[in-house]
Each structure stands twice: as C-alpha cells, then as structure tokens.
Amino acid sequence: MQPELRLIRYFVAVAEEGNVTRAAERLHMAQPPLSTAIRQLEEQLGVALLDRTSRQVRLTTAGERLLEQGRELLSHADTVVGDVQAIERSASGLLRCGLSPAARFDLVPELLEGWSAAAPGVMLHTSEDTTGALLRDVRQGRSTSRSFFARPQSPGWRPRFCATSRRSCTCVTTIRWYSLRR
C-alpha cells in the first residue's frame, strides 16, 4: 500500500524539527495523532524511520532517505497542484484577430507571441484584410481584435493600445509614411 502524501508531510516535519511535539505545533495538531501517523507510515513502508528517545528523534538510514526524497516528492506535488489549478484560472477560447497586410511586419508578430505566452489556452485565429474591412468585422462581431497602421495625429505620437468594448480591443500602430515611399 502506498502511503498518503499527508503522512510523508508529517514525517518531514518531524524529521526537520527533531522532536514530535515541536513538529505537532508546526503542523497545528496534537502530538498523539502525529505519533500515530508516523507509526502508521513506518508500518506501511515496513521500515523504522526514527530512533526515538524521550527528548528527541533521530533519523535511521531509511529515514534519511525518506527525508531527502520526501522533500522532493512534496515539492513536486505542490507544483503539480499549482499547475492544475492554474489551468482553471487561465484564459481559454478563441481570439479572432484581423490584421492589415502592412501591420503583419511591424508589431503584430511580437504582439501575437505575447498573447500566446500570456494565455496559452487561447487559440489565435488571424485573418488579413484592409483596414476598412477589419473595422467592419469588429463592428459586426466577426473579429475580436484588429491591428492596422494609422497616420500619426501629432509629432511624437507613439503606438498605443485602447480597448473599444468588452468584446474587442484595438491595436493602433503608427509608421512613418515617408518610409513607405521607395
């Protein structure tokens, strides 16, 4: 029979404290049930883990091995639990992103990579069209995001992001128009 993680967690606390009473305080439990749990763990494993005296406990060779590997096991278990819980908290679904032909070479690759990293559960579906068609798609709900180039409003105007509604976000990127005249 495989011991429960709870029993290994109890053992690690006893081993680290070197004393069952202090370990019970650390675990916020009474000492007798903790002693019973450690004996249960020893019975399940079929080995003595602790040499007990009236004042302290010392690890046996098997206890030293369990302490070392038990810490690793508990750390891994905590990581697994965190990863599984993160799945429920992470965004998921479909993001339809309309791109103008010129925008795909500027900020968009970096933007899409950032979206993918920030929300790996979100599937990105990109389509390319003219700015007018992209704006129409967002108004009609066929696209949840759009990216296009717009003429700067004033000198020094920087790229900006602005939310337009709960269902859409807009990425407006500026370019220097003279750089297109080749």
For each residue, the residues with C-beta under 8 A, 3 or more apart:
1: 44
2: 44
3: 7 8 41 44 45
4: 7 8
5: 8 9 73 74 77
6: 9 10 37
7: 3 4 10 11 37 38 40 41 44
8: 3 4 5 11 12 41 66 70 73 74
9: 5 6 12 13 27 74
10: 6 7 13 14 23 27 34 37 38 41
11: 7 8 14 15 38 41 49 63 66 67 70
12: 8 9 15 16 67 70 71 74
13: 9 10 16 17 23 26 27
14: 10 11 17 18 19 20 23 34 38 50 57
15: 11 12 18 49 50 57 59 63 66 67
16: 12 13 23 67
17: 13 14 20 22 23 26
18: 14 15 22 56 57 58
19: 14 22 23 55 56 57
20: 14 17 23 24 31 34 35 38 57
21: 24 25 31
22: 17 18 19 25 26
23: 10 13 14 16 17 19 20 26 27 34
24: 20 21 27 29 30 31 34
25: 21 22 28
26: 13 17 22 23
27: 9 10 13 23 24 34
28: 25
29: 24 33 34
30: 24 33 34
31: 20 21 24 34 35
32: 35 36
33: 29 30 36 37
34: 10 14 20 23 24 27 29 30 31 37 38
35: 20 31 32 38 39
36: 32 33 39 40
37: 6 7 10 33 34 40 41
38: 7 10 11 14 20 34 35 41 42 49 50
39: 35 36 42 43
40: 7 36 37 43 44
41: 3 7 8 10 11 37 38 44 45 49
42: 38 39 45 46 47 48 49 50
43: 39 40 46
44: 1 2 3 7 40 41
45: 3 41 42 49 62 66
46: 42 43
47: 42 60 62
48: 42 51 60 62 63
49: 11 15 38 41 42 45 59 60 62 63 66
50: 14 15 38 42 57 58 59 60 63
51: 48 57 58 59 60
52: 57
53: 56 57 58
54:
55: 19
56: 18 19 53
57: 14 15 18 19 20 50 51 52 53
58: 18 50 51 53
59: 15 49 50 51 63 64 67
60: 47 48 49 50 51 63 64
61: 64 65
62: 45 47 48 49 65 66
63: 11 15 48 49 50 59 60 66 67
64: 59 60 61 67 68
65: 61 62 68 69
66: 8 11 15 45 49 62 63 69 70
67: 11 12 15 16 59 63 64 70 71
68: 64 65 71 72
69: 65 66 72 73
70: 8 11 12 66 67 73 74
71: 12 67 68 74 75
72: 68 69 75 76
73: 5 8 69 70 76 77
74: 5 8 9 12 70 71 77 78
75: 71 72 78 79
76: 72 73 79 80
77: 5 73 74 80 81
78: 74 75 81 82
79: 75 76 82 83
80: 76 77 83 84
81: 77 78 84 85
82: 78 79 85 86
83: 79 80 86 87
84: 80 81 87 88
85: 81 82 88 89
86: 82 83 89 90
87: 83 84 90 121
88: 84 85
89: 85 86
90: 86 87 119 120 121
91: 119 121 122
92: 119 121 122
93: 121 122 123
94: 122 123 125
95: 115 122 123 124 125 144 145
96: 125 126 127 142 143 144 145
97: 112 124 125 126 127 143 144 145 146 147
98: 126 127 128 129 133 134 137 138 143 145 146 147
99: 103 104 108 126 127 128 129 134 146 147 148
100: 103 104 128 129 130 131 134 147 148 149
101: 104 128
102: 105 106 148 149 175
103: 99 100 106 107 108 147 148 149 171 173
104: 99 100 101 108 109 128
105: 102 108 109
106: 102 103 149 173 175
107: 103 110 111 147 159 171 173
108: 99 103 104 105 111 112 147 171 173
109: 104 105 112 113
110: 107 113 114
111: 107 108 114 115 147 171
112: 97 108 109 115 116 124 126
113: 109 110 116 117
114: 110 111 117 118
115: 95 111 112 118 119 122 124
116: 112 113 119 120 122 124
117: 113 114 120
118: 114 115
119: 90 91 92 115 116 122
120: 90 116 117
121: 87 90 91 92 93
122: 91 92 93 94 95 115 116 119
123: 93 94 95
124: 95 97 112 115 116
125: 94 95 96 97
126: 96 97 98 99 112
127: 96 97 98 99 137 143
128: 98 99 100 101 104
129: 98 99 100 133 134 137
130: 100 133 134
131: 100 134 135 148 149 150
132: 135 136
133: 98 129 130 136 137
134: 98 99 100 129 130 131 137 138 143 146 148
135: 131 132 138 139 146
136: 132 133 139 140
137: 98 127 129 133 134 140 142 143 146
138: 98 134 135 141 142 143 144 145 146 164 168 170
139: 135 136
140: 136 137
141: 138 167
142: 96 137 138
143: 96 97 98 127 134 137 138 146 168
144: 95 96 97 138 167 168 169
145: 95 96 97 98 138 168 169 170 171
146: 97 98 99 134 135 137 138 143 168 170 171
147: 97 98 99 100 103 107 108 111 171 173
148: 99 100 102 103 131 134 171 172 173
149: 100 102 103 106 131 173 174 175
150: 131 172 173 174
151: 174 177
152: 155 157 174
153: 157
154: 157
155: 152
156:
157: 152 153 154 174
158: 174
159: 107 171 172 173 174
160: 172
161: 169 170 171 172
162: 169 170 172
163: 168 169 170
164: 138 168 169 170
165: 168
166:
167: 141 144
168: 138 143 144 145 146 163 164 165
169: 144 145 161 162 163 164
170: 138 145 146 161 162 163 164
171: 103 107 108 111 145 146 147 148 159 161
172: 148 150 159 160 161 162
173: 103 106 107 108 147 148 149 150 159
174: 149 150 151 152 157 158 159
175: 102 106 149 179 180
176: 179 180
177: 151 180 181
178: 181
179: 175 176
180: 175 176 177
181: 177 178
182:
